[in-house]
Amino acid sequence: MTNDREAHLVEHRLQSEVVHQGSFLQVRLDTVRLPHGGQATREYVVHPGAVVVIGLLDDGRVLLERQFRYPVGRVMTELPAGKLDAGEEPWACARRELLEETGYTAGEWAYAGPMHLAIGYSTEVIHVFFARGLKAGERQLDADEFLDVCSMTAAELLEGCRRGEVTDAKTLSCCLWLQNVQSGAWALDWKPVLLIS
């Protein structure tokens, strides 16, 4: 979305080509008209969107996961997250991912807002949710999913970020939300799970 004051910054697509179609990611190569009239190409990944859940345990700890991420070749500490299925609403995806990956269900949810993860080369938007009133249950991992569920206090998580032990971008960004919500600077509109459509 742009307004008239931003028109001088906007690039317009002239041509678009699918370079690669994977099982859920698509790579495109577009030719665009630049604001001054010239042309350039833009390579980017089309992503279906995702959710991330900041799960708050009753003892004040934050629910986290540890899993191996192949592209970076290491085990990462991160918040529970997952991609949207075709036609799936973000609320439904957040509830599904929390249950599947951690086994937890939540009594209350709050939507914090959208986050664009990699604006230079991806369309991915991650919807940020908070969950509380967590109750443990059985995980429902996919056959190709391997992860450990863990938790940290907010202070431990922030210290892990400071020390460079937590480097996942979505988790780092969500720590901004976590700090501001816990300090009272940012309010959330909490809804019981029964009122979420």
N, C-alpha and C positions, 0 to 999 in steps of 0.2 A: 504494500500500500504506500503510495506516495501522494504528496499534495503538490499544488502548483509551485510552491517555493522550492521544491526538490526536483522539478522537471529538468533542470540543467545538469543533474547527476545521473539520470536514468539511461540505461542501455536498453536497446530494443532488439529482440531476436529476429534475425533475418532467415536463418536456416537452422535445423536441428537434426542431428544424426545419432542413432543409438550405436555406440561403439561396442558395448558388451551388455548382454542381458543374462544376469545370474538368477539364482533361485529366489532372491528377494532384493538384490541391489541391481541397479541399472547405471551404466556409465554413458554419458552423453557428451557430444562435441557440438557446440553451437557456434554459429557465426552471428555476431552482434554488430549493430550500428552504435558507435560511441556518441556521446553528447556533442562532440565537435564535427560529426559527420563521417569520420573514418570508420574502419572496420577492424574487428579483432575476433579471436576465437576464445571460447570459454569451455574448459573441460570440468565436468562435475558429476557427482554421484547423486542419483535420485534414490531417496530412502523413504520407506513407508511411515516413518515416525516412530516414536518410542515413549516410554514412561520411565520415571525413576521415583522410588518411594523412600522417603525419610521416615523410617519406622521408629517410633519412640516407645521404648519399653517402660513398664510401670516404675522401674527403679531409676529411670532417667538415662539409661544407656541407649545408644543408637544401634539399631540392627544393621549389620554389615555382612558382606560375603567376601570369600577369598576364592579366586578362580584363575586358572591359567588362561591367558589371552594370547593366542597364537601370533597375531601380527607383531606384537612387541616381545614375544618370547619369554614372558615371565608371569608369575602369579601376582595378581593385583588385588588390593583391598578396595572394595567399592560398595556403593549402596545397591540394593536390589533394583533391577531394571530389566526392561525387555522391549522388543519391538511390537508395534501394533499389527494385529492380523488384519486382513482385508475387511474393511467395513466396521472394524471394532472401535468402539468409543474409548477414549483414554481412561475414564473411570473404570470401565470393565476390565481393561487391560491391566491397570494398576492392581486391582483386586486379584486378578488371575495370576499375575507375575509374583506378587507377594506370597500367595499360597503355594504356587508351584515350586518356587525356588527356596523358600524358607519354611514352609509349613504353617506360617502364621496367618491368622485372619485378624481384622481390625474392627473395633466397634464404632470408631469415628474416623472420618476422612476430611481433609481440607486440600483444596486445589490452590497451589501457590502461583502457578503461571507457566508459560512456555519458555523454553531455552533453546536457542539455536547453537548447536554444538560446534560446527565447523563451517562458518559462513563463506569462506573462500572457495570451498570445493564440494559442499554437500547441501542438499535440501533438508537434511534431518532436523526435525524439531522434537525436543524431548519435553514432555509434560511433567512438571514437578508436583508431586503429591506428598502430603504428610499423612501419617497414620498413627493412631494411638488406641489404647484399649486393646492391645495385642494379646491374642490367645494362641498358644503353641498347638500345633497339630502335625499331621504327617505331610512331608514334602511330596510333591508330584513331579519330580524331575523328568525331563525328556531323556530318552535312552542315550543321547550323546552329550548330556550335561553332567559335569562333575564339579561340584563346588562345596566349600565348607561354609557354614553359617557361624558368625561370631558377633560380638558386640563390643562397643567401647563407650566410655563416657564421652561427652562432647569435648571435654578438655583433652582427653587422650587422642581423639580423632583430629582435633586441630593441631595438636603437637605432631602427630604423624604427618600432617600436611606440611607443617613448617620444616620438618626434618627431611622432607622429600621421600618419605616412605609411602605416602598416599599421593599418587600423581594422576589418577584418573580424572579427566576434565569435568565430567558430570558431578562426581563426588566433591571435587574442589569447589565448583560453583554452588552446589547445594549447601556447602558449609557456610556460605554467605547468608543464605536463607535461614539456616539453623541458628547461627549467631544472633541474627536480628529478631527472629521469633522468640528465642529464649530470653533475650534482653527486654522484650516488650516493645521494641522499636517498630516491628512489623506485626500487624494483626492477621490472623487467619479466620476464615469463616468455616468453623468445624460443623460437620453434618453427621448425624448418626447414619450408619450404613443403610438402615431401612428407608431413609429419605433420598438416597442417591439413585438417580434414574440412569 
